[in-house]
Amino acid sequence: MSLADKVLAVNDDLPIRTDAPVHSGKVRSVYWLTAEDSARLVAERGYDVAADAPLAIMVISDRISAFDCIWHGEGGMRGVPGKGAALNAISNHWFRLFRERGLADSHILEIPHPLVWIVQKARPVMIEAIARQYITGSMWRAYEKGEREFCGIVIPDGLQRDQKLPELLITPSSKGILEGIPGVPAVDDVNITRADIENNYAAFNFRSIDDIDRYETLLREGFDVISAELAALDQVFVDTKFEFGYVTDQAGNDKLIYMDEVGTPDSSRIWDGAALREGRVVENSKEDFRQLLLQHFPDPDILLNKARMPERQALARDNALPTEVLMAISQTYVGIAEKIIGGSLQLADNPKTEIIDVLRNEFSLVD
């Protein structure tokens, strides 16, 4: 079996029983179960959800996106070996710690395979909850140009690139296109202030204004848990994105939970601590891949300039990256995952067959 065969690149064609279109994102595909299968699993597996809660099978892929494009490699490699398993294992680890430490639950109900989650449908808060402990990336680029206010928060002069910020900064942005919010452009991923959220909390899907404090508390506490655990591994948690939503439990109580993924190399920057003490930044996250792409192509402006998106898409479509580039990223993802979970990552030889088998034999979700 070739290395390319072990990569799960296409994850929206599994024969999982569903009566709704499969939603396929950049990395994950979501199969909404029928009402009958959802109710059956709730009863059989004893999930703490409402009896009629919609459930889904969420299958992660090994695809890798950067600069809003999906990239591929030589020899038919349509993704990064081990990447999906690494992302799921890391998220599983942090979600478990959050639950054990009394922070909040997640949308995950069960993990039938390293590449698969059974999840409950959540009512998402329409905010990308971003927290930053260091000034780097797009924030540094804006700061260098003279900006000092970020999402309504003023930061001091005199900061250096990659310096630790005086305090953890929460710089949220909108999730999706939100219409009719004063002062918030109706475009995806636009920076917003806490005042924007407070004045329009219902438009952002908050149940009450008090839940804004709750979301910020969960964001800070979640960040602190991950940051402390990574520090013990001599890794630095630089910045990350959290997402939140509401679910209803078995007793009919609505609760705010963590959703999507958390603390992964896709959603966060993680730096090596020893290198940072020497004044060097060594990435243990997707930023490493972005930098490789910027160095690999002769005109990096194509990757950085949104006005050149057609050229960028053609670049991703027409250029198979060298195998060593994808394997270097594989080592980054698998390496940081194994550090975090404290053991070897379970990688599938034939992921699609394994997933179908477990969903058929243990969950009766494949005809």
N, C-alpha and C positions, 0 to 999 in steps of 0.2 A: 504493500500500500504506500502510495506516495504521500509526501508531506501535504500537498494540496488537498488530498482526499480527507485529511484529518481536520481541515478547516471548514467550519460551518459558515458558509457565506450566504446561502439562500435559506431563509428561515420562515418564509410565508407560504410554503407549499406543502406543509405537513397535513396528513389526513385526519386532523382533529375535528370532531363533530361540532359544527357551529352553524347557525342560521343567519349570521351577520358577516359582512365583509371583514377580511383580516386586515387589521391596521398595522402597517409596516413602517417603522421609523428608521432613523439612520442606523440603529444598532439592534433594537428589539422589535419583535412582531407580537401582536396581541390577538389571541383567538377568544372571542366572547362565547362562553358556553351557552347552550340552550337553557331556557328557564327550568326545564325538567332536570337536566344534568346538574345545574347549579344547586337546585333544591336537594337533589339526591346526595351530592357531595357534602353539603352542609349537614345533612342528617347523618350520613355514614361516617364522616370524619370528625364530627363534633366541633366544627369551627365556631368561634365566638362571634357570630354575625347574625343578622336578622335572617329568618327562615327563607325569605324571598330575595336575599341579597344576590345581585348579579356577580358571577365569578368569571375569571378569565385565566387562560393559560398564557403565560408570558415567556417567550423563547428568545434568548439572547443569541446573537451571532458573533462571529469573529471579524466582522467588517470593521474597517477603521476609517473614520471621517476626520477631516481637518480642513479648515478654511471653507466650510460648507460644501465639501465634495467628498465622495467615496473614492478611495485609492486602491489600486491592485498591484500585484507583483508579477515577476516573470514565472514561467512554468505553470500558468493557470492558478496562481495563488490569489484568491479573491479576498483574502483577509490575513489576519495575524494569528499564527498558531497559539492557542492557549489564552487569547485575549478575553473571550467571552467568559470562560471559566474563572479567570482572574477577577473580572469585574463582579461577577455574581458572588464569588467567595468573599471578596472584601466587603461588599454591601451586606452580605449575610452576617459577617462578623460584627460590623458596627451596629446593625439593627438589633442583634442579640444583646450587645452590651447596653444599648439604649434601654431596651426592655428590662434587662436585669437590674439596671440602676434607677429604674422608676421614672424615666423621662417620658417616653410615649411609645406606642406600638407603631408598626409599619403596615403597609398594605399587603405584605406577604403572609399567606396562611400556611403554606407547606412548600417544601423544596423536594420534588420527586426525582430530580436529576440535577447535576451541577450546572446545566445550562437552562434550567426551567424553574419558574416560580408559578405556583397557584396563588392568584391575588384576588382580592375583593375590589369591586368598583368603588372608587373614592370620588368625592365631589371636590375637585382641585381648587385650592387657593391660587388665584391667577397672578402669582408672584414668583419670579426666580429669586430666591433668597440667597444673596451672595454675601459672604463674610470674608474679610481680608485681614491678615495679620502682618503682611509685608507689602511694601509698595513696589510693584513690578508690573510687567505686561502693559496692557492698555492704560491702566491707571498711571503708571510711570510716564508713558508717552504723553498723556494729557497734562500731567504735573510739569513735565519738562517744558511744555509749551506755555506754561504760566497758569494753568487752572489750579485753583485751590479749594473749590467747593465741589463736593461729590455727593450727590443725592441729598443735598441740603446740609451736609456736614462740612465745616471748614477745617482744613488741616494746615499745619504750620509751614512756613518757609524753611528752607535749609535742609530738607530731607535728601538723602542720596539714594540712588537706584538700589533696589533689593534690600533696603533698610527696614528694620522692624518698625511698625507704626507705634505711636504712643499708646494706642489702645485698639482693641478689635473693632474694625469698621464694618458696619452693615450697609451695603450699597445695593439695594434691591432694584430689580428691573421688572417690566411687565412681562407676563407670560401669555403670548398670543396677542392678537389685535383686539384692543378694548375700545369700544366706541362710546363717545359722549361723556368722557371724564374730563372736567375742566383742567386745562394746563398739561394734560397728558396726551401727546400725539397718538393717533390710532395706528401705530405700527408696532410690530413685535420687538421685544427686547429693548425697550426704551427705559432709561434711568428714571426712577421715581423717588420721591421723598417720603418720609414718614407722615408728613402733613397730607400729602396726596392720598396716602392709604387711609388715614384717619377720617378725612373729609368725604371719602368715597368707599368706605369699607365694604358695603354691600356689593358694589360694582366689582370689587376684587374677590368676591365670594366669601368674605368673612361673615360668620353668623352673627357676631356682635363686635362692638368696638373693643371690648375687653380681650377678645381673642387676638388682637394685634399684640398686646403685651405677652400673651401666651406663646404666639409664634416666635417672637423675638427671644423669649426665654428658652424655648426649645432649640432655637438656632444657636444661641450662645452656649448652652449646656452641651449640645451635641458637638459643637466645634471644640469645646474644652476637653470633652472625653477623648475625641480622636487625637487632638493635639498632644495630650498627655501620654496616650498609648504610643503614638509615633515617637515622641521624645525619648521614651524608654528604649526604643529601637534605634536611637540616634538618627531619626528622620525628623524633618521640619515640616509641619503643616502650614503651608503658606496662605492659600486661599481655597475657597470651595463654594459650591452651589448646593443648596438644599431646596427641596420642594415639599409642600404640605397639602393635606386635604382632609376632608371629613368622612368618617364612616359611622355606621350605626351598629352597635353591638347587639348581642342576643337579647339583652334586657330592654332594648329600645333607646339606649343612651347614645347621643351623638358625641363623637370625640375627635379631636384634632390629632392627626398622625403624620409620621414621616412617610413620604412616598418617592417613587422613581428609584434612583440609586443614591448612595451616599458615601462620601469619603474615598472615591475611586480615582485612579489615574486619569479617567475621562472627565470627571467633574471637578477635579482639584489639581492644585500644584503641590507636589511633595518634593522637598530638596534633601539631599544627603547632608547630614549634620557635620560629619568630619570635613567634607570638602568646604562647607560654608565657613567653618572656623579658619580655613586656610584662605578665605577670600574668594573661593570659586563656587559657582552655582552648578551643581550636577542634578539634573532633573530625573525624578523617578515617576514621571507622569507623561501624558500625551504631549506636553510642551516640548519634550525631547524630539518627538516625531515632527512637530511643526518646524522646529529649528533645522532638522535634517532636510525637510522639504525646501526651506528657504536657501539652504546651502547647495542643494542638489540641482536646482534649476537656475539658469543664468540670469533670468529677469525676475527677482523676487517680488517686484511691484505687482505682478499679475496675481500673486497670492494675497497681497495686502490691500489692493485697491478694489473696492466693491464695484466700481464702474467698469472693471475689466472682467466681470463674472463670466461672460461667454468664453473668453480666452482661458480662464481658469478651469471651467468645466471641460473644455477641450484638452487641456493639459492633463487633467485627471483621467479622462477617457482614453487618451491616445498614448499615454506613457506608462509602461509596466515598470514598476520600481525594481531595482536589483534585489535579489533574494536576501542579500546580507542586510539591507535596510529593514525589511520586514522582520528578519530574525533578531536584529538588534532591538527592535521595539518589543518583540516577543519576550526577550530576556528581561527588558525593563518591567513589563506587566507581570510576568510570572514571578520575577525576583521580588518585587515589592509585595505581591500577594502572599508569597510563601513566608516573607518576613512577618507580615501582619497576622496571618493565621497560625504561624508557628509550626508549619509542617509542609509536606509536599502537596502540590496541587493535583487534583484528580483530573486527568485529561482523557478524553474519549478518543478511541481509535476510529470509531465509525459513529459520530455523534447522532446523525439523523436516525439511524436504525435503533440506537439505544433509546432515544427519546420516544419513538413510536412504540417500542416494546413495553416500556414502563407505563406509558399512558394507556395502552391497550390492556395489559395484564393486571395492573394494580388499580386503575381508575376507570376502566371501561369507557374511555373517551374516544377510542378509535374503532370504527366499524370493521 
